[in-house]
């Protein structure tokens, strides 16, 4: 399985798959992205992993390819990351994409 040297490398690949036209490419990198999140951006629980912006981006793209869309809920933290809990708010694809783009640019 592919391994990323840092979270930025995983982010770059997830952003690239936003142009994918088949689900196999997304499904193939999904486990490696999850491992990168666990290693470089640990979350406080399953719900937080499920709502991580990179997961949202991949699920959203899979849903687009299947003819639908994904929404997530959670609370944005002050450090630009994403943490579940607090008062849930509907966020969306744009927030996840902006988070990934900002992280990559930093």
N, CA, C and O of each residue as an XYZ file, in Angstrom:
424
protein
N       0.845     -1.182      0.000
C       0.000      0.000      0.000
C       0.885      1.239      0.000
O       1.952      1.259      0.614
N       0.434      2.248     -0.684
C       1.140      3.527     -0.744
C       1.220      4.143      0.643
O       0.303      4.002      1.452
N       2.335      4.832      0.911
C       2.484      5.584      2.161
C       2.918      6.994      1.816
O       3.750      7.203      0.933
N       2.354      7.951      2.513
C       2.685      9.356      2.298
C       3.738      9.791      3.299
O       3.726      9.348      4.448
N       4.657     10.662      2.869
C       5.718     11.138      3.760
C       5.202     12.200      4.731
O       5.789     12.416      5.791
N       4.098     12.864      4.363
C       3.482     13.863      5.230
C       2.038     14.072      4.783
O       1.613     13.526      3.765
N       1.297     14.854      5.538
C      -0.103     15.075      5.213
C      -0.253     15.880      3.929
O      -1.215     15.686      3.186
N       0.679     16.771      3.665
C       0.602     17.587      2.459
C       0.607     16.723      1.203
O      -0.115     17.009      0.248
N       1.409     15.680      1.199
C       1.442     14.784      0.048
C       0.084     14.093     -0.152
O      -0.378     13.945     -1.284
N      -0.541     13.679      0.932
C      -1.876     13.073      0.842
C      -2.887     14.096      0.342
O      -3.734     13.778     -0.493
N      -2.802     15.316      0.848
C      -3.712     16.380      0.429
C      -3.581     16.624     -1.068
O      -4.584     16.741     -1.773
N      -2.351     16.699     -1.550
C      -2.133     16.939     -2.978
C      -2.809     15.864     -3.825
O      -3.435     16.169     -4.840
N      -2.681     14.616     -3.408
C      -3.289     13.534     -4.179
C      -4.811     13.582     -4.110
O      -5.487     13.351     -5.112
N      -5.351     13.881     -2.934
C      -6.809     13.975     -2.799
C      -7.345     15.120     -3.658
O      -8.409     14.995     -4.264
N      -6.619     16.224     -3.712
C      -7.050     17.323     -4.574
C      -6.995     16.915     -6.047
O      -7.864     17.300     -6.829
N      -5.985     16.144     -6.426
C      -5.881     15.672     -7.808
C      -7.047     14.762     -8.193
O      -7.528     14.822     -9.325
N      -7.497     13.933     -7.275
C      -8.572     13.001     -7.624
C      -9.912     13.699     -7.809
O     -10.886     13.069     -8.220
N      -9.972     14.987     -7.511
C     -11.224     15.698     -7.744
C     -11.548     15.757     -9.234
O     -12.680     16.048     -9.618
N     -10.545     15.478    -10.075
C     -10.763     15.414    -11.523
C     -10.920     13.972    -12.014
O     -11.009     13.743    -13.220
N     -10.953     13.014    -11.116
C     -11.045     11.602    -11.501
C     -12.374     11.322    -12.205
O     -13.388     11.970    -11.947
N     -12.333     10.342    -13.096
C     -13.560      9.968    -13.802
C     -13.982      8.534    -13.488
O     -14.992      8.061    -14.009
N     -13.221      7.841    -12.646
C     -13.661      6.509    -12.207
C     -13.322      6.334    -10.733
O     -12.363      6.915    -10.225
N     -14.108      5.543    -10.075
C     -13.980      5.400     -8.626
C     -12.784      4.551     -8.206
O     -12.359      4.640     -7.054
N     -12.235      3.744     -9.085
C     -11.137      2.848     -8.702
C      -9.931      3.613     -8.157
O      -9.327      3.190     -7.172
N      -9.577      4.727     -8.784
C      -8.425      5.509     -8.319
C      -8.645      6.024     -6.898
O      -7.728      6.015     -6.077
N      -9.847      6.464     -6.622
C     -10.166      6.995     -5.293
C     -10.140      5.871     -4.257
O      -9.555      6.010     -3.183
N     -10.773      4.780     -4.594
C     -10.829      3.652     -3.666
C      -9.437      3.100     -3.397
O      -9.148      2.663     -2.283
N      -8.582      3.113     -4.395
C      -7.227      2.586     -4.246
C      -6.395      3.408     -3.253
O      -5.600      2.837     -2.506
N      -6.563      4.742     -3.231
C      -5.752      5.554     -2.311
C      -6.414      5.772     -0.954
O      -5.765      6.253     -0.025
N      -7.684      5.430     -0.827
C      -8.420      5.703      0.412
C      -7.700      5.176      1.657
O      -7.547      5.930      2.619
N      -7.247      3.906      1.682
C      -6.577      3.411      2.896
C      -5.295      4.190      3.233
O      -5.013      4.444      4.403
N      -4.534      4.561      2.218
C      -3.293      5.305      2.465
C      -3.580      6.693      3.016
O      -2.853      7.184      3.879
N      -4.634      7.324      2.522
C      -5.012      8.646      3.032
C      -5.452      8.531      4.488
O      -5.087      9.368      5.313
N      -6.232      7.503      4.809
C      -6.656      7.313      6.199
C      -5.448      7.102      7.115
O      -5.408      7.631      8.225
N      -4.470      6.333      6.650
C      -3.262      6.119      7.455
C      -2.496      7.427      7.642
O      -1.942      7.668      8.715
N      -2.458      8.274      6.609
C      -1.784      9.571      6.725
C      -2.498     10.459      7.739
O      -1.850     11.146      8.528
N      -3.811     10.449      7.721
C      -4.571     11.230      8.700
C      -4.245     10.732     10.107
O      -3.971     11.530     11.003
N      -4.276      9.419     10.298
C      -3.976      8.846     11.617
C      -2.581      9.231     12.089
O      -2.380      9.501     13.273
N      -1.617      9.258     11.176
C      -0.229      9.540     11.549
C       0.062     11.033     11.710
O       0.736     11.433     12.660
N      -0.439     11.857     10.789
C      -0.045     13.264     10.743
C      -1.100     14.241     11.253
O      -0.775     15.397     11.525
N      -2.342     13.816     11.388
C      -3.423     14.687     11.861
C      -4.401     13.862     12.700
O      -5.576     13.747     12.354
N      -3.906     13.282     13.815
C      -4.743     12.388     14.625
C      -6.034     13.066     15.065
O      -6.064     14.257     15.374
N      -7.091     12.274     15.084
C      -8.417     12.772     15.427
C      -8.878     12.148     16.749
O      -8.375     11.097     17.146
N      -9.835     12.794     17.433
C     -10.270     12.310     18.742
C     -11.296     11.179     18.724
O     -11.847     10.850     19.774
N     -11.567     10.584     17.588
C     -12.522      9.477     17.563
C     -13.013      9.181     16.167
O     -12.685      9.888     15.213
N     -13.797      8.135     16.056
C     -14.289      7.669     14.760
C     -15.073      8.742     14.022
O     -14.876      8.938     12.823
N     -15.955      9.434     14.720
C     -16.751     10.472     14.054
C     -15.868     11.559     13.458
O     -16.145     12.071     12.373
N     -14.802     11.909     14.178
C     -13.896     12.941     13.670
C     -13.141     12.456     12.436
O     -12.934     13.220     11.493
N     -12.729     11.186     12.440
C     -12.085     10.642     11.237
C     -13.063     10.645     10.070
O     -12.705     11.018      8.953
N     -14.282     10.233     10.327
C     -15.295     10.190      9.270
C     -15.561     11.563      8.676
O     -15.891     11.676      7.495
N     -15.421     12.610      9.488
C     -15.717     13.971      9.048
C     -14.472     14.754      8.652
O     -14.564     15.949      8.370
N     -13.307     14.105      8.626
C     -12.083     14.807      8.248
C     -12.217     15.324      6.817
O     -12.758     14.624      5.961
N     -11.735     16.535      6.545
C     -11.884     17.111      5.200
C     -11.383     16.214      4.062
O     -11.993     16.193      2.993
N     -10.308     15.488      4.265
C      -9.826     14.615      3.194
C     -10.792     13.462      2.935
O     -10.996     13.060      1.789
N     -11.380     12.936      3.998
C     -12.371     11.876      3.842
C     -13.594     12.426      3.121
O     -14.143     11.781      2.227
N     -14.016     13.622      3.517
C     -15.172     14.254      2.888
C     -14.921     14.462      1.396
O     -15.797     14.201      0.571
N     -13.726     14.929      1.056
C     -13.413     15.146     -0.362
C     -13.491     13.845     -1.156
O     -14.041     13.815     -2.256
N     -12.940     12.778     -0.596
C     -12.969     11.498     -1.318
C     -14.397     10.947     -1.407
O     -14.816     10.468     -2.461
N     -15.137     11.017     -0.305
C     -16.511     10.522     -0.323
C     -17.387     11.356     -1.247
O     -18.244     10.824     -1.954
N     -17.165     12.661     -1.236
C     -17.936     13.538     -2.112
C     -17.685     13.183     -3.574
O     -18.622     13.121     -4.370
N     -16.424     12.949     -3.928
C     -16.108     12.602     -5.315
C     -16.718     11.255     -5.687
O     -17.268     11.099     -6.777
N     -16.621     10.284     -4.784
C     -17.256      8.991     -5.043
C     -18.762      9.164     -5.244
O     -19.353      8.567     -6.144
N     -19.365      9.981     -4.399
C     -20.806     10.206     -4.516
C     -21.142     10.915     -5.823
O     -22.146     10.594     -6.458
N     -20.310     11.882     -6.233
C     -20.537     12.556     -7.518
C     -20.501     11.549     -8.657
O     -21.356     11.570     -9.542
N     -19.513     10.673     -8.629
C     -19.388      9.667     -9.676
C     -20.582      8.716     -9.681
O     -20.950      8.163    -10.717
N     -21.173      8.539     -8.513
C     -22.346      7.670     -8.402
C     -23.640      8.437     -8.631
O     -24.723      7.852     -8.614
N     -23.530      9.752     -8.845
C     -24.708     10.555     -9.138
C     -25.332     11.254     -7.953
O     -26.475     11.702     -8.044
N     -24.615     11.364     -6.834
C     -25.161     12.025     -5.644
C     -24.183     13.012     -5.065
O     -23.279     13.479     -5.757
N     -24.356     13.337     -3.787
C     -23.452     14.245     -3.086
C     -23.425     13.891     -1.608
O     -24.296     13.175     -1.115
N     -22.404     14.406     -0.897
C     -22.212     14.118      0.520
C     -22.209     15.428      1.288
O     -21.653     16.418      0.814
N     -22.815     15.452      2.456
C     -22.709     16.587      3.372
C     -22.123     16.058      4.667
O     -22.277     14.870      4.954
N     -21.485     16.853      5.432
C     -20.926     16.425      6.704
C     -21.378     17.414      7.774
O     -21.906     18.480      7.458
N     -21.172     17.062      9.023
C     -21.436     17.991     10.111
C     -20.288     17.906     11.091
O     -19.593     16.891     11.152
N     -20.085     18.944     11.844
C     -19.011     18.995     12.818
C     -18.732     20.428     13.190
O     -19.525     21.324     12.900
N     -17.615     20.640     13.825
C     -17.262     21.975     14.280
C     -15.833     22.257     13.866
O     -14.926     21.504     14.222
N     -15.620     23.320     13.125
C     -14.268     23.686     12.704
C     -13.489     24.171     13.917
O     -14.008     24.942     14.724
N     -12.254     23.726     14.047
C     -11.416     24.171     15.163
C     -10.653     25.419     14.757
O     -10.570     25.742     13.572
N     -10.100     26.115     15.727
C      -9.378     27.342     15.455
C      -8.061     27.139     14.724
O      -7.516     28.100     14.181
N      -7.527     25.908     14.690
C      -6.219     25.695     14.068
C      -6.329     25.350     12.585
O      -5.339     24.952     11.971
N      -7.513     25.497     12.006
C      -7.686     25.221     10.592
C      -7.959     23.769     10.298
O      -8.240     23.406      9.155
N      -7.879     22.921     11.325
C      -8.200     21.514     11.144
C      -9.681     21.301     11.304
O     -10.455     22.258     11.269
N     -10.081     20.086     11.474
C     -11.494     19.796     11.634
C     -11.664     18.798     12.751
O     -11.003     17.760     12.757
N     -12.514     19.079     13.673
C     -12.765     18.188     14.793
C     -14.272     18.027     14.960
O     -15.012     19.005     14.855
N     -14.723     16.835     15.213
C     -16.143     16.608     15.455
C     -16.490     17.046     16.870
O     -15.605     17.186     17.715
N     -17.734     17.254     17.122
C     -18.190     17.597     18.464
C     -18.760     18.994     18.517
O     -18.905     19.661     17.493
N     -19.077     19.426     19.703
C     -19.648     20.756     19.854
C     -21.034     20.809     19.239
O     -21.754     19.811     19.219
N     -21.398     21.965     18.745
C     -22.685     22.134     18.086
C     -22.520     21.819     16.609
O     -21.873     22.581     15.890
N     -23.087     20.718     16.141
C     -22.906     20.363     14.732
C     -23.430     21.447     13.808
O     -24.492     22.021     14.046
N     -22.692     21.716     12.772
C     -23.108     22.660     11.739
C     -22.934     21.983     10.399
O     -21.993     21.211     10.218
N     -23.803     22.247      9.475
C     -23.643     21.694      8.144
C     -22.526     22.459      7.453
O     -22.585     23.679      7.298
N     -21.539     21.739      7.055
C     -20.445     22.335      6.307
C     -20.636     21.797      4.902
O     -21.773     21.471      4.564
N     -19.678     21.680      4.100
C     -19.888     21.109      2.795
C     -18.594     20.896      2.064
O     -17.504     21.050      2.614
N     -18.738     20.545      0.839
C     -17.584     20.268      0.003
C     -16.651     21.476     -0.060
O     -15.434     21.320      0.041
N     -17.205     22.673     -0.224
C     -16.375     23.869     -0.366
C     -15.469     24.061      0.847
O     -14.302     24.423      0.695
N     -15.990     23.825      2.042
C     -15.168     23.963      3.252
C     -14.028     22.950      3.242
O     -12.887     23.295      3.549
N     -14.331     21.710      2.892
C     -13.299     20.675      2.851
C     -12.241     21.002      1.801
O     -11.046     20.835      2.046
N     -12.674     21.459      0.652
C     -11.728     21.798     -0.420
C     -10.854     22.974     -0.007
O      -9.643     22.953     -0.224
N     -11.461     24.000      0.586
C     -10.685     25.159      1.046
C      -9.696     24.767      2.133
O      -8.560     25.240      2.139
N     -10.125     23.893      3.066
C      -9.224     23.430      4.116
C      -8.005     22.763      3.504
O      -6.873     23.079      3.873
N      -8.226     21.834      2.563
C      -7.122     21.112      1.940
C      -6.206     22.055      1.157
O      -4.983     21.926      1.217
N      -6.789     22.990      0.433
C      -5.997     23.950     -0.341
C      -5.169     24.843      0.563
O      -4.001     25.110      0.279
N      -5.778     25.312      1.666
C      -5.046     26.162      2.621
C      -3.904     25.397      3.269
O      -2.805     25.933      3.414
N      -4.150     24.143      3.665
C      -3.108     23.321      4.305
C      -1.946     23.143      3.333
O      -0.783     23.272      3.714
N      -2.265     22.849      2.092
C      -1.238     22.621      1.078
C      -0.406     23.891      0.859
O       0.809     23.814      0.673
N      -1.055     25.044      0.882
C      -0.373     26.310      0.618
C       0.495     26.766      1.786
O       1.426     27.548      1.596
N       0.199     26.289      2.986
C       0.926     26.748      4.189
C       2.351     26.213      4.237
O       3.089     26.506      5.179
